[in-house]
C-alpha cells in the first residue's frame, strides 16, 4: 500500500473555489451555479449549527454543538484571573472512514 | 440533521435541481474535503472554519483493560477549527 509522504510535497490550502470546481466537474452545472451551491451547502450547515442542532454527515463526520459553563481563565500575559462566560462551541467529530482515508487506509470512492 | 435532510433542504431552496443532483453536489463537496485532507492539504472556508491534518507521533500506549504495553503507530488526525463568523453566531442568542 503506498502512503504518500506529506513532507515530499508542499501542502496547499483548498478553498471555496476548489470546492465549486469539484462540483462543476461532477455535476453538469455552470461555474456560477456551482459556486452558489457550495455557499448554499455551507449556509445550511451553519444555520443548523447556529440553532444548536447537530449535523451528521455519514462517512464524513459530525458537527456537534457543546455548551460550556462559566470557568475561570487567566490572561497568559499578565496572569490576571478573568471569568470566561458560558458559551457554545462547535466540535467536529471525524468519521472512522475519514480518519482511515487520512491515514491512507481506505480506498478513495470516486 | 443528517445528510439526507441537508440534501432535502438545499433541494427545496433550489427547485430547478433534481434531488439526485443535490445529493451529488453535497457528496462532491465532502469528497473534495476528504481528498484534500488525505493529501495532507488544509481546507479553509472563511466564515465557516478550517480543516487541517495534525500528525501524532508513534507512542507507547497501554491497553487500559489489561495494562499491557502496546505500540501505537504514527498517525494523522483530522482537526477542525470553527471560523470566526460561525463562532460568533453560536453565541448570538440568549443562553438558557
N, CA and C atoms of all chains as a GROMACS GRO file, in nm:
protein
  618
    1UNK      N    1   0.084  -0.120   0.000
    1UNK     CA    2   0.000   0.000   0.000
    1UNK      C    3   0.087   0.125   0.000
    2UNK      N    4   0.068   0.214  -0.094
    2UNK     CA    5   0.151   0.334  -0.100
    2UNK      C    6   0.089   0.445  -0.017
    3UNK      N    7   0.171   0.500   0.067
    3UNK     CA    8   0.126   0.610   0.153
    3UNK      C    9   0.210   0.730   0.117
    4UNK      N   10   0.149   0.834   0.064
    4UNK     CA   11   0.227   0.949   0.020
    4UNK      C   12   0.288   1.020   0.142
    5UNK      N   13   0.414   1.053   0.128
    5UNK     CA   14   0.483   1.121   0.236
    5UNK      C   15   0.446   1.269   0.235
    6UNK      N   16   0.383   1.318   0.343
    6UNK     CA   17   0.338   1.457   0.343
    6UNK      C   18   0.454   1.556   0.330
    7UNK      N   19   0.574   1.512   0.369
    7UNK     CA   20   0.688   1.602   0.360
    7UNK      C   21   0.740   1.614   0.218
    8UNK      N   22   0.699   1.520   0.132
    8UNK     CA   23   0.750   1.516  -0.004
    8UNK      C   24   0.690   1.625  -0.093
    9UNK      N   25   0.580   1.682  -0.052
    9UNK     CA   26   0.519   1.787  -0.132
    9UNK      C   27   0.473   1.899  -0.041
   10UNK      N   28   0.458   2.015  -0.102
   10UNK     CA   29   0.415   2.130  -0.023
   10UNK      C   30   0.263   2.123  -0.008
   11UNK      N   31   0.217   2.129   0.114
   11UNK     CA   32   0.073   2.128   0.138
   11UNK      C   33   0.013   2.259   0.089
   12UNK      N   34  -0.101   2.248   0.023
   12UNK     CA   35  -0.164   2.372  -0.019
   12UNK      C   36  -0.296   2.388   0.053
   13UNK      N   37  -0.356   2.503   0.036
   13UNK     CA   38  -0.483   2.528   0.102
   13UNK      C   39  -0.596   2.522   0.002
   14UNK      N   40  -0.692   2.437   0.031
   14UNK     CA   41  -0.809   2.421  -0.054
   14UNK      C   42  -0.914   2.521  -0.007
   15UNK      N   43  -0.975   2.588  -0.103
   15UNK     CA   44  -1.073   2.692  -0.066
   15UNK      C   45  -1.207   2.666  -0.135
   16UNK      N   46  -1.299   2.760  -0.116
   16UNK     CA   47  -1.430   2.754  -0.181
   16UNK      C   48  -1.418   2.734  -0.332
   17UNK      N   49  -1.318   2.800  -0.391
   17UNK     CA   50  -1.300   2.791  -0.536
   17UNK      C   51  -1.277   2.645  -0.579
   18UNK      N   52  -1.199   2.572  -0.499
   18UNK     CA   53  -1.172   2.431  -0.531
   18UNK      C   54  -1.296   2.346  -0.513
   19UNK      N   55  -1.377   2.378  -0.410
   19UNK     CA   56  -1.499   2.302  -0.389
   19UNK      C   57  -1.596   2.327  -0.504
   20UNK      N   58  -1.608   2.452  -0.550
   20UNK     CA   59  -1.701   2.473  -0.662
   20UNK      C   60  -1.650   2.410  -0.789
   21UNK      N   61  -1.518   2.406  -0.806
   21UNK     CA   62  -1.461   2.338  -0.922
   21UNK      C   63  -1.497   2.188  -0.919
   22UNK      N   64  -1.489   2.128  -0.799
   22UNK     CA   65  -1.524   1.986  -0.783
   22UNK      C   66  -1.671   1.963  -0.817
   23UNK      N   67  -1.757   2.056  -0.774
   23UNK     CA   68  -1.900   2.044  -0.803
   23UNK      C   69  -1.922   2.060  -0.954
   24UNK      N   70  -1.851   2.158  -1.012
   24UNK     CA   71  -1.861   2.184  -1.155
   24UNK      C   72  -1.821   2.061  -1.236
   25UNK      N   73  -1.714   1.995  -1.195
   25UNK     CA   74  -1.666   1.876  -1.265
   25UNK      C   75  -1.762   1.758  -1.252
   26UNK      N   76  -1.824   1.744  -1.136
   26UNK     CA   77  -1.907   1.626  -1.109
   26UNK      C   78  -2.048   1.640  -1.164
   27UNK      N   79  -2.106   1.760  -1.150
   27UNK     CA   80  -2.244   1.781  -1.190
   27UNK      C   81  -2.246   1.880  -1.308
   28UNK      N   82  -2.335   1.862  -1.399
   28UNK     CA   83  -2.338   1.949  -1.516
   28UNK      C   84  -2.400   2.086  -1.493
   29UNK      N   85  -2.339   2.164  -1.403
   29UNK     CA   86  -2.390   2.298  -1.375
   29UNK      C   87  -2.288   2.402  -1.419
   30UNK      N   88  -2.332   2.525  -1.433
   30UNK     CA   89  -2.237   2.631  -1.467
   30UNK      C   90  -2.144   2.656  -1.348
   31UNK      N   91  -2.034   2.725  -1.375
   31UNK     CA   92  -1.940   2.756  -1.266
   31UNK      C   93  -2.006   2.844  -1.162
   32UNK      N   94  -2.084   2.941  -1.210
   32UNK     CA   95  -2.150   3.034  -1.116
   32UNK      C   96  -2.246   2.958  -1.026
   33UNK      N   97  -2.321   2.867  -1.087
   33UNK     CA   98  -2.418   2.793  -1.006
   33UNK      C   99  -2.349   2.695  -0.911
   34UNK      N  100  -2.238   2.639  -0.954
   34UNK     CA  101  -2.162   2.550  -0.866
   34UNK      C  102  -2.116   2.626  -0.742
   35UNK      N  103  -2.067   2.748  -0.765
   35UNK     CA  104  -2.022   2.832  -0.654
   35UNK      C  105  -2.141   2.865  -0.562
   36UNK      N  106  -2.254   2.892  -0.622
   36UNK     CA  107  -2.374   2.923  -0.544
   36UNK      C  108  -2.414   2.804  -0.456
   37UNK      N  109  -2.401   2.684  -0.510
   37UNK     CA  110  -2.441   2.566  -0.432
   37UNK      C  111  -2.345   2.534  -0.318
   38UNK      N  112  -2.217   2.566  -0.338
   38UNK     CA  113  -2.122   2.548  -0.229
   38UNK      C  114  -2.161   2.641  -0.114
   39UNK      N  115  -2.198   2.765  -0.150
   39UNK     CA  116  -2.243   2.861  -0.047
   39UNK      C  117  -2.369   2.810   0.021
   40UNK      N  118  -2.459   2.760  -0.060
   40UNK     CA  119  -2.586   2.708  -0.010
   40UNK      C  120  -2.562   2.596   0.092
   41UNK      N  121  -2.469   2.509   0.060
   41UNK     CA  122  -2.434   2.399   0.150
   41UNK      C  123  -2.378   2.453   0.283
   42UNK      N  124  -2.280   2.543   0.274
   42UNK     CA  125  -2.219   2.598   0.395
   42UNK      C  126  -2.321   2.674   0.478
   43UNK      N  127  -2.408   2.743   0.408
   43UNK     CA  128  -2.511   2.822   0.474
   43UNK      C  129  -2.608   2.734   0.553
   44UNK      N  130  -2.653   2.625   0.493
   44UNK     CA  131  -2.746   2.534   0.561
   44UNK      C  132  -2.680   2.469   0.683
   45UNK      N  133  -2.555   2.425   0.665
   45UNK     CA  134  -2.486   2.362   0.777
   45UNK      C  135  -2.468   2.465   0.890
   46UNK      N  136  -2.425   2.587   0.855
   46UNK     CA  137  -2.404   2.692   0.955
   46UNK      C  138  -2.532   2.725   1.029
   47UNK      N  139  -2.641   2.741   0.955
   47UNK     CA  140  -2.771   2.775   1.016
   47UNK      C  141  -2.814   2.669   1.116
   48UNK      N  142  -2.796   2.544   1.078
   48UNK     CA  143  -2.837   2.434   1.164
   48UNK      C  144  -2.754   2.434   1.293
   49UNK      N  145  -2.625   2.452   1.279
   49UNK     CA  146  -2.538   2.455   1.395
   49UNK      C  147  -2.568   2.577   1.483
   50UNK      N  148  -2.593   2.691   1.419
   50UNK     CA  149  -2.624   2.813   1.495
   50UNK      C  150  -2.750   2.794   1.579
   51UNK      N  151  -2.840   2.707   1.532
   51UNK     CA  152  -2.961   2.678   1.611
   51UNK      C  153  -2.930   2.581   1.725
   52UNK      N  154  -2.810   2.528   1.728
   52UNK     CA  155  -2.770   2.436   1.833
   52UNK      C  156  -2.793   2.291   1.796
   53UNK      N  157  -2.824   2.268   1.668
   53UNK     CA  158  -2.854   2.131   1.624
   53UNK      C  159  -2.728   2.064   1.566
   54UNK      N  160  -2.713   1.935   1.593
   54UNK     CA  161  -2.601   1.858   1.540
   54UNK      C  162  -2.621   1.830   1.391
   55UNK      N  163  -2.514   1.834   1.314
   55UNK     CA  164  -2.521   1.795   1.173
   55UNK      C  165  -2.436   1.670   1.154
   56UNK      N  166  -2.502   1.562   1.114
   56UNK     CA  167  -2.433   1.435   1.093
   56UNK      C  168  -2.421   1.406   0.945
   57UNK      N  169  -2.298   1.396   0.896
   57UNK     CA  170  -2.277   1.366   0.755
   57UNK      C  171  -2.209   1.231   0.746
   58UNK      N  172  -2.288   1.129   0.712
   58UNK     CA  173  -2.236   0.993   0.718
   58UNK      C  174  -2.114   0.976   0.630
   59UNK      N  175  -2.020   0.900   0.676
   59UNK     CA  176  -1.891   0.870   0.616
   59UNK      C  177  -1.797   0.992   0.612
   60UNK      N  178  -1.843   1.106   0.661
   60UNK     CA  179  -1.757   1.223   0.671
   60UNK      C  180  -1.730   1.257   0.818
   61UNK      N  181  -1.837   1.290   0.889
   61UNK     CA  182  -1.823   1.323   1.030
   61UNK      C  183  -1.941   1.402   1.080
   62UNK      N  184  -1.940   1.440   1.208
   62UNK     CA  185  -2.050   1.523   1.257
   62UNK      C  186  -1.999   1.650   1.321
   63UNK      N  187  -2.081   1.753   1.307
   63UNK     CA  188  -2.056   1.880   1.373
   63UNK      C  189  -2.150   1.884   1.493
   64UNK      N  190  -2.092   1.892   1.611
   64UNK     CA  191  -2.169   1.885   1.734
   64UNK      C  192  -2.154   2.016   1.810
   65UNK      N  193  -2.265   2.065   1.865
   65UNK     CA  194  -2.259   2.187   1.945
   65UNK      C  195  -2.251   2.148   2.091
   66UNK      N  196  -2.156   2.205   2.161
   66UNK     CA  197  -2.139   2.178   2.304
   66UNK      C  198  -2.157   2.307   2.381
   67UNK      N  199  -2.222   2.296   2.497
   67UNK     CA  200  -2.237   2.413   2.584
   67UNK      C  201  -2.135   2.404   2.695
   68UNK      N  202  -2.067   2.516   2.715
   68UNK     CA  203  -1.966   2.517   2.821
   68UNK      C  204  -2.009   2.613   2.930
   69UNK      N  205  -1.992   2.573   3.052
   69UNK     CA  206  -2.029   2.657   3.165
   69UNK      C  207  -1.924   2.762   3.193
   70UNK      N  208  -1.952   2.850   3.288
   70UNK     CA  209  -1.855   2.953   3.323
   70UNK      C  210  -1.735   2.889   3.392
   71UNK      N  211  -1.617   2.940   3.361
   71UNK     CA  212  -1.498   2.890   3.430
   71UNK      C  213  -1.399   3.004   3.441
   72UNK      N  214  -1.301   2.982   3.526
   72UNK     CA  215  -1.202   3.087   3.547
   72UNK      C  216  -1.084   3.068   3.452
   73UNK      N  217  -1.054   3.175   3.379
   73UNK     CA  218  -0.940   3.171   3.291
   73UNK      C  219  -0.834   3.266   3.343
   74UNK      N  220  -0.725   3.271   3.273
   74UNK     CA  221  -0.615   3.356   3.317
   74UNK      C  222  -0.553   3.421   3.195
   75UNK      N  223  -0.531   3.549   3.204
   75UNK     CA  224  -0.462   3.616   3.095
   75UNK      C  225  -0.318   3.566   3.097
   76UNK      N  226  -0.277   3.495   2.990
   76UNK     CA  227  -0.144   3.432   2.994
   76UNK      C  228  -0.032   3.534   3.004
   77UNK      N  229  -0.057   3.657   2.959
   77UNK     CA  230   0.048   3.757   2.961
   77UNK      C  231   0.063   3.820   3.099
   78UNK      N  232  -0.052   3.855   3.160
   78UNK     CA  233  -0.044   3.927   3.287
   78UNK      C  234  -0.069   3.837   3.408
   79UNK      N  235  -0.125   3.718   3.387
   79UNK     CA  236  -0.154   3.628   3.497
   79UNK      C  237  -0.280   3.665   3.573
   80UNK      N  238  -0.352   3.766   3.525
   80UNK     CA  239  -0.475   3.810   3.592
   80UNK      C  240  -0.588   3.710   3.566
   81UNK      N  241  -0.659   3.672   3.669
   81UNK     CA  242  -0.771   3.579   3.654
   81UNK      C  243  -0.893   3.653   3.601
   82UNK      N  244  -0.956   3.595   3.499
   82UNK     CA  245  -1.078   3.654   3.445
   82UNK      C  246  -1.181   3.544   3.424
   83UNK      N  247  -1.308   3.573   3.452
   83UNK     CA  248  -1.410   3.471   3.430
   83UNK      C  249  -1.434   3.453   3.280
   84UNK      N  250  -1.447   3.330   3.235
   84UNK     CA  251  -1.483   3.302   3.096
   84UNK      C  252  -1.632   3.273   3.097
   85UNK      N  253  -1.706   3.353   3.022
   85UNK     CA  254  -1.852   3.342   3.023
   85UNK      C  255  -1.898   3.209   2.964
   86UNK      N  256  -2.016   3.159   3.004
   86UNK     CA  257  -2.069   3.037   2.944
   86UNK      C  258  -2.084   3.058   2.794
   87UNK      N  259  -2.056   2.958   2.715
   87UNK     CA  260  -2.066   2.975   2.570
   87UNK      C  261  -2.093   2.843   2.501
   88UNK      N  262  -2.130   2.856   2.376
   88UNK     CA  263  -2.149   2.735   2.295
   88UNK      C  264  -2.035   2.725   2.197
   89UNK      N  265  -1.983   2.606   2.183
   89UNK     CA  266  -1.876   2.584   2.086
   89UNK      C  267  -1.915   2.468   1.995
   90UNK      N  268  -1.854   2.466   1.878
   90UNK     CA  269  -1.884   2.358   1.786
   90UNK      C  270  -1.760   2.271   1.775
   91UNK      N  271  -1.780   2.140   1.779
   91UNK     CA  272  -1.668   2.050   1.759
   91UNK      C  273  -1.697   1.958   1.641
   92UNK      N  274  -1.594   1.921   1.572
   92UNK     CA  275  -1.608   1.830   1.458
   92UNK      C  276  -1.558   1.693   1.501
   93UNK      N  277  -1.643   1.592   1.485
   93UNK     CA  278  -1.602   1.456   1.514
   93UNK      C  279  -1.589   1.381   1.384
   94UNK      N  280  -1.466   1.354   1.342
   94UNK     CA  281  -1.446   1.287   1.213
   94UNK      C  282  -1.497   1.144   1.218
   95UNK      N  283  -1.552   1.096   1.108
   95UNK     CA  284  -1.598   0.957   1.100
   95UNK      C  285  -1.476   0.865   1.093
   96UNK      N  286  -1.499   0.738   1.122
   96UNK     CA  287  -1.389   0.641   1.113
   96UNK      C  288  -1.336   0.632   0.971
   97UNK      N  289  -1.427   0.648   0.873
   97UNK     CA  290  -1.384   0.641   0.734
   97UNK      C  291  -1.290   0.757   0.700
   98UNK      N  292  -1.328   0.877   0.746
   98UNK     CA  293  -1.243   0.994   0.719
   98UNK      C  294  -1.105   0.974   0.783
   99UNK      N  295  -1.103   0.925   0.906
   99UNK     CA  296  -0.976   0.901   0.973
   99UNK      C  297  -0.892   0.799   0.898
  100UNK      N  298  -0.959   0.694   0.848
  100UNK     CA  299  -0.888   0.590   0.772
  100UNK      C  300  -0.833   0.648   0.642
  101UNK      N  301  -0.914   0.730   0.574
  101UNK     CA  302  -0.870   0.787   0.446
  101UNK      C  303  -0.747   0.876   0.466
  102UNK      N  304  -0.748   0.951   0.576
  102UNK     CA  305  -0.636   1.041   0.602
  102UNK      C  306  -0.508   0.964   0.630
  103UNK      N  307  -0.524   0.843   0.681
  103UNK     CA  308  -0.408   0.760   0.707
  103UNK      C  309  -0.378   0.664   0.592
  104UNK      N  310  -0.444   0.688   0.478
  104UNK     CA  311  -0.418   0.607   0.360
  104UNK      C  312  -0.464   0.463   0.373
  105UNK      N  313  -0.563   0.438   0.459
  105UNK     CA  314  -0.605   0.301   0.484
  105UNK      C  315  -0.731   0.260   0.409
  106UNK      N  316  -0.806   0.356   0.358
  106UNK     CA  317  -0.929   0.322   0.288
  106UNK      C  318  -0.920   0.375   0.146
  107UNK      N  319  -0.976   0.302   0.050
  107UNK     CA  320  -0.969   0.346  -0.089
  107UNK      C  321  -1.056   0.470  -0.113
  108UNK      N  322  -1.016   0.551  -0.207
  108UNK     CA  323  -1.098   0.666  -0.246
  108UNK      C  324  -1.220   0.613  -0.318
  109UNK      N  325  -1.336   0.668  -0.290
  109UNK     CA  326  -1.457   0.618  -0.356
  109UNK      C  327  -1.504   0.713  -0.465
  110UNK      N  328  -1.420   0.731  -0.568
  110UNK     CA  329  -1.459   0.820  -0.678
  110UNK      C  330  -1.547   0.748  -0.778
  111UNK      N  331  -2.953   1.699   1.233
  111UNK     CA  332  -2.978   1.691   1.089
  111UNK      C  333  -2.881   1.594   1.026
  112UNK      N  334  -2.931   1.506   0.945
  112UNK     CA  335  -2.843   1.412   0.876
  112UNK      C  336  -2.830   1.450   0.729
  113UNK      N  337  -2.742   1.381   0.659
  113UNK     CA  338  -2.709   1.421   0.522
  113UNK      C  339  -2.832   1.429   0.431
  114UNK      N  340  -2.920   1.328   0.441
  114UNK     CA  341  -3.037   1.328   0.353
  114UNK      C  342  -3.129   1.447   0.381
  115UNK      N  343  -3.135   1.489   0.507
  115UNK     CA  344  -3.217   1.606   0.541
  115UNK      C  345  -3.153   1.734   0.488
  116UNK      N  346  -3.023   1.737   0.493
  116UNK     CA  347  -2.949   1.852   0.440
  116UNK      C  348  -2.971   1.863   0.289
  117UNK      N  349  -2.962   1.748   0.222
  117UNK     CA  350  -2.984   1.743   0.077
  117UNK      C  351  -3.125   1.793   0.045
  118UNK      N  352  -3.222   1.745   0.121
  118UNK     CA  353  -3.361   1.784   0.104
  118UNK      C  354  -3.377   1.937   0.116
  119UNK      N  355  -3.314   1.991   0.216
  119UNK     CA  356  -3.322   2.134   0.245
  119UNK      C  357  -3.263   2.216   0.132
  120UNK      N  358  -3.146   2.177   0.084
  120UNK     CA  359  -3.082   2.251  -0.024
  120UNK      C  360  -3.168   2.239  -0.151
  121UNK      N  361  -3.226   2.122  -0.172
  121UNK     CA  362  -3.311   2.100  -0.289
  121UNK      C  363  -3.435   2.190  -0.284
  122UNK      N  364  -3.490   2.208  -0.165
  122UNK     CA  365  -3.608   2.295  -0.152
  122UNK      C  366  -3.576   2.438  -0.191
  123UNK      N  367  -3.453   2.480  -0.160
  123UNK     CA  368  -3.412   2.617  -0.195
  123UNK      C  369  -3.366   2.630  -0.338
  124UNK      N  370  -3.353   2.518  -0.407
  124UNK     CA  371  -3.310   2.520  -0.547
  124UNK      C  372  -3.402   2.430  -0.629
  125UNK      N  373  -3.528   2.473  -0.643
  125UNK     CA  374  -3.630   2.385  -0.702
  125UNK      C  375  -3.601   2.343  -0.847
  126UNK      N  376  -3.509   2.410  -0.914
  126UNK     CA  377  -3.477   2.372  -1.051
  126UNK      C  378  -3.385   2.251  -1.057
  127UNK      N  379  -3.335   2.204  -0.941
  127UNK     CA  380  -3.244   2.090  -0.942
  127UNK      C  381  -3.315   1.963  -0.895
  128UNK      N  382  -3.271   1.852  -0.950
  128UNK     CA  383  -3.322   1.723  -0.904
  128UNK      C  384  -3.256   1.690  -0.770
  129UNK      N  385  -3.326   1.616  -0.688
  129UNK     CA  386  -3.273   1.572  -0.559
  129UNK      C  387  -3.140   1.498  -0.579
  130UNK      N  388  -3.138   1.416  -0.684
  130UNK     CA  389  -3.018   1.336  -0.714
  130UNK      C  390  -2.897   1.425  -0.743
  131UNK      N  391  -2.924   1.539  -0.812
  131UNK     CA  392  -2.815   1.633  -0.840
  131UNK      C  393  -2.762   1.694  -0.711
  132UNK      N  394  -2.854   1.733  -0.623
  132UNK     CA  395  -2.814   1.795  -0.497
  132UNK      C  396  -2.731   1.696  -0.414
  133UNK      N  397  -2.774   1.570  -0.418
  133UNK     CA  398  -2.700   1.467  -0.348
  133UNK      C  399  -2.558   1.456  -0.402
  134UNK      N  400  -2.546   1.461  -0.534
  134UNK     CA  401  -2.415   1.458  -0.599
  134UNK      C  402  -2.330   1.577  -0.560
  135UNK      N  403  -2.395   1.693  -0.550
  135UNK     CA  404  -2.324   1.816  -0.515
  135UNK      C  405  -2.267   1.806  -0.374
  136UNK      N  406  -2.352   1.763  -0.281
  136UNK     CA  407  -2.308   1.750  -0.141
  136UNK      C  408  -2.194   1.648  -0.132
  137UNK      N  409  -2.207   1.536  -0.202
  137UNK     CA  410  -2.101   1.436  -0.199
  137UNK      C  411  -1.973   1.487  -0.264
  138UNK      N  412  -1.986   1.567  -0.370
  138UNK     CA  413  -1.869   1.623  -0.437
  138UNK      C  414  -1.793   1.713  -0.339
  139UNK      N  415  -1.867   1.792  -0.263
  139UNK     CA  416  -1.804   1.883  -0.166
  139UNK      C  417  -1.732   1.803  -0.057
  140UNK      N  418  -1.803   1.704   0.001
  140UNK     CA  419  -1.744   1.626   0.110
  140UNK      C  420  -1.625   1.544   0.062
  141UNK      N  421  -1.635   1.489  -0.061
  141UNK     CA  422  -1.523   1.412  -0.116
  141UNK      C  423  -1.402   1.501  -0.139
  142UNK      N  424  -1.427   1.623  -0.186
  142UNK     CA  425  -1.316   1.715  -0.213
  142UNK      C  426  -1.242   1.747  -0.083
  143UNK      N  427  -1.319   1.770   0.024
  143UNK     CA  428  -1.257   1.798   0.155
  143UNK      C  429  -1.177   1.676   0.200
  144UNK      N  430  -1.240   1.557   0.190
  144UNK     CA  431  -1.173   1.433   0.231
  144UNK      C  432  -1.044   1.411   0.153
  145UNK      N  433  -1.052   1.427   0.020
  145UNK     CA  434  -0.933   1.405  -0.064
  145UNK      C  435  -0.822   1.503  -0.030
  146UNK      N  436  -0.861   1.628  -0.004
  146UNK     CA  437  -0.762   1.730   0.031
  146UNK      C  438  -0.690   1.690   0.159
  147UNK      N  439  -0.766   1.648   0.259
  147UNK     CA  440  -0.706   1.609   0.387
  147UNK      C  441  -0.620   1.484   0.370
  148UNK      N  442  -0.665   1.392   0.284
  148UNK     CA  443  -0.588   1.270   0.259
  148UNK      C  444  -0.453   1.303   0.195
  149UNK      N  445  -0.449   1.414   0.118
  149UNK     CA  446  -0.323   1.458   0.056
  149UNK      C  447  -0.236   1.534   0.156
  150UNK      N  448  -0.296   1.566   0.271
  150UNK     CA  449  -0.223   1.645   0.370
  150UNK      C  450  -0.246   1.794   0.355
  151UNK      N  451  -0.340   1.832   0.269
  151UNK     CA  452  -0.370   1.973   0.249
  151UNK      C  453  -0.463   2.025   0.358
  152UNK      N  454  -0.474   2.155   0.362
  152UNK     CA  455  -0.562   2.223   0.456
  152UNK      C  456  -0.684   2.270   0.378
  153UNK      N  457  -0.799   2.276   0.441
  153UNK     CA  458  -0.917   2.328   0.372
  153UNK      C  459  -0.967   2.447   0.452
  154UNK      N  460  -0.965   2.563   0.390
  154UNK     CA  461  -1.004   2.683   0.462
  154UNK      C  462  -1.129   2.745   0.401
  155UNK      N  463  -1.235   2.751   0.480
  155UNK     CA  464  -1.361   2.807   0.433
  155UNK      C  465  -1.397   2.924   0.522
  156UNK      N  466  -1.360   3.043   0.477
  156UNK     CA  467  -1.380   3.164   0.556
  156UNK      C  468  -1.522   3.178   0.608
  157UNK      N  469  -1.532   3.209   0.735
  157UNK     CA  470  -1.663   3.228   0.795
  157UNK      C  471  -1.720   3.100   0.851
  158UNK      N  472  -1.674   2.986   0.795
  158UNK     CA  473  -1.724   2.856   0.839
  158UNK      C  474  -1.621   2.791   0.931
  159UNK      N  475  -1.503   2.770   0.877
  159UNK     CA  476  -1.398   2.710   0.957
  159UNK      C  477  -1.291   2.649   0.868
  160UNK      N  478  -1.193   2.587   0.930
  160UNK     CA  479  -1.084   2.529   0.855
  160UNK      C  480  -1.056   2.386   0.903
  161UNK      N  481  -1.035   2.299   0.805
  161UNK     CA  482  -0.997   2.161   0.835
  161UNK      C  483  -0.846   2.150   0.814
  162UNK      N  484  -0.781   2.080   0.904
  162UNK     CA  485  -0.639   2.058   0.887
  162UNK      C  486  -0.606   1.917   0.936
  163UNK      N  487  -0.488   1.871   0.902
  163UNK     CA  488  -0.445   1.739   0.947
  163UNK      C  489  -0.329   1.758   1.043
  164UNK      N  490  -0.340   1.695   1.158
  164UNK     CA  491  -0.229   1.703   1.253
  164UNK      C  492  -0.166   1.566   1.266
  165UNK      N  493  -0.034   1.566   1.278
  165UNK     CA  494   0.038   1.439   1.290
  165UNK      C  495   0.059   1.403   1.436
  166UNK      N  496   0.033   1.278   1.465
  166UNK     CA  497   0.060   1.227   1.600
  166UNK      C  498   0.175   1.129   1.588
  167UNK      N  499   0.279   1.149   1.668
  167UNK     CA  500   0.394   1.059   1.664
  167UNK      C  501   0.357   0.920   1.716
  168UNK      N  502   0.438   0.824   1.678
  168UNK     CA  503   0.421   0.690   1.732
  168UNK      C  504   0.449   0.697   1.882
  169UNK      N  505   0.376   0.619   1.957
  169UNK     CA  506   0.399   0.624   2.103
  169UNK      C  507   0.376   0.486   2.164
  170UNK      N  508   0.421   0.475   2.285
  170UNK     CA  509   0.400   0.353   2.362
  170UNK      C  510   0.269   0.370   2.439
  171UNK      N  511   0.168   0.291   2.403
  171UNK     CA  512   0.040   0.304   2.472
  171UNK      C  513   0.018   0.187   2.564
  172UNK      N  514  -0.097   0.187   2.627
  172UNK     CA  515  -0.127   0.081   2.722
  172UNK      C  516  -0.272   0.042   2.704
  173UNK      N  517  -0.298  -0.085   2.702
  173UNK     CA  518  -0.435  -0.131   2.699
  173UNK      C  519  -0.496  -0.102   2.836
  174UNK      N  520  -0.597  -0.016   2.841
  174UNK     CA  521  -0.649   0.026   2.971
  174UNK      C  522  -0.709  -0.090   3.050
  175UNK      N  523  -0.755  -0.192   2.978
  175UNK     CA  524  -0.820  -0.303   3.048
  175UNK      C  525  -0.716  -0.400   3.108
  176UNK      N  526  -0.617  -0.434   3.027
  176UNK     CA  527  -0.521  -0.535   3.072
  176UNK      C  528  -0.392  -0.475   3.125
  177UNK      N  529  -0.366  -0.347   3.090
  177UNK     CA  530  -0.242  -0.285   3.133
  177UNK      C  531  -0.122  -0.324   3.048
  178UNK      N  532  -0.147  -0.404   2.944
  178UNK     CA  533  -0.038  -0.448   2.857
  178UNK      C  534   0.014  -0.332   2.773
  179UNK      N  535   0.143  -0.330   2.752
  179UNK     CA  536   0.203  -0.229   2.666
  179UNK      C  537   0.171  -0.258   2.520
  180UNK      N  538   0.135  -0.155   2.445
  180UNK     CA  539   0.116  -0.172   2.302
  180UNK      C  540   0.182  -0.053   2.233
  181UNK      N  541   0.240  -0.078   2.117
  181UNK     CA  542   0.298   0.036   2.048
  181UNK      C  543   0.194   0.091   1.952
  182UNK      N  544   0.174   0.221   1.955
  182UNK     CA  545   0.079   0.287   1.867
  182UNK      C  546   0.158   0.354   1.756
  183UNK      N  547   0.124   0.321   1.632
  183UNK     CA  548   0.196   0.378   1.519
  183UNK      C  549   0.169   0.526   1.505
  184UNK      N  550   0.258   0.589   1.433
  184UNK     CA  551   0.239   0.730   1.398
  184UNK      C  552   0.109   0.742   1.317
  185UNK      N  553   0.032   0.845   1.340
  185UNK     CA  554  -0.091   0.860   1.262
  185UNK      C  555  -0.127   1.006   1.242
  186UNK      N  556  -0.216   1.030   1.149
  186UNK     CA  557  -0.261   1.165   1.122
  186UNK      C  558  -0.407   1.176   1.164
  187UNK      N  559  -0.445   1.285   1.226
  187UNK     CA  560  -0.584   1.304   1.266
  187UNK      C  561  -0.638   1.433   1.207
  188UNK      N  562  -0.764   1.428   1.161
  188UNK     CA  563  -0.826   1.550   1.110
  188UNK      C  564  -0.864   1.641   1.225
  189UNK      N  565  -0.861   1.769   1.198
  189UNK     CA  566  -0.884   1.868   1.301
  189UNK      C  567  -0.963   1.982   1.241
  190UNK      N  568  -1.062   2.031   1.315
  190UNK     CA  569  -1.143   2.140   1.261
  190UNK      C  570  -1.141   2.258   1.356
  191UNK      N  571  -1.119   2.375   1.301
  191UNK     CA  572  -1.126   2.496   1.382
  191UNK      C  573  -1.241   2.582   1.331
  192UNK      N  574  -1.334   2.611   1.419
  192UNK     CA  575  -1.452   2.689   1.380
  192UNK      C  576  -1.412   2.830   1.339
  193UNK      N  577  -1.473   2.878   1.232
  193UNK     CA  578  -1.445   3.012   1.182
  193UNK      C  579  -1.506   3.117   1.274
  194UNK      N  580  -1.453   3.238   1.262
  194UNK     CA  581  -1.494   3.347   1.350
  194UNK      C  582  -1.644   3.376   1.341
  195UNK      N  583  -1.692   3.388   1.219
  195UNK     CA  584  -1.832   3.425   1.200
  195UNK      C  585  -1.926   3.322   1.263
  196UNK      N  586  -1.897   3.195   1.240
  196UNK     CA  587  -1.982   3.089   1.294
  196UNK      C  588  -1.970   3.082   1.446
  197UNK      N  589  -1.851   3.103   1.497
  197UNK     CA  590  -1.827   3.103   1.641
  197UNK      C  591  -1.912   3.212   1.707
  198UNK      N  592  -1.915   3.327   1.642
  198UNK     CA  593  -1.994   3.438   1.696
  198UNK      C  594  -2.143   3.409   1.687
  199UNK      N  595  -2.184   3.349   1.575
  199UNK     CA  596  -2.326   3.317   1.558
  199UNK      C  597  -2.376   3.219   1.664
  200UNK      N  598  -2.289   3.128   1.706
  200UNK     CA  599  -2.327   3.029   1.806
  200UNK      C  600  -2.364   3.093   1.939
  201UNK      N  601  -2.313   3.212   1.962
  201UNK     CA  602  -2.337   3.276   2.090
  201UNK      C  603  -2.418   3.403   2.079
  202UNK      N  604  -2.482   3.421   1.966
  202UNK     CA  605  -2.567   3.539   1.946
  202UNK      C  606  -2.688   3.537   2.038
  203UNK      N  607  -2.757   3.423   2.038
  203UNK     CA  608  -2.881   3.414   2.114
  203UNK      C  609  -2.855   3.412   2.264
  204UNK      N  610  -2.959   3.441   2.337
  204UNK     CA  611  -2.952   3.433   2.482
  204UNK      C  612  -2.928   3.289   2.523
  205UNK      N  613  -2.837   3.267   2.611
  205UNK     CA  614  -2.814   3.131   2.658
  205UNK      C  615  -2.911   3.099   2.770
  206UNK      N  616  -2.971   2.980   2.761
  206UNK     CA  617  -3.074   2.942   2.858
  206UNK      C  618  -3.022   2.916   2.997
   0.00000   0.00000   0.00000
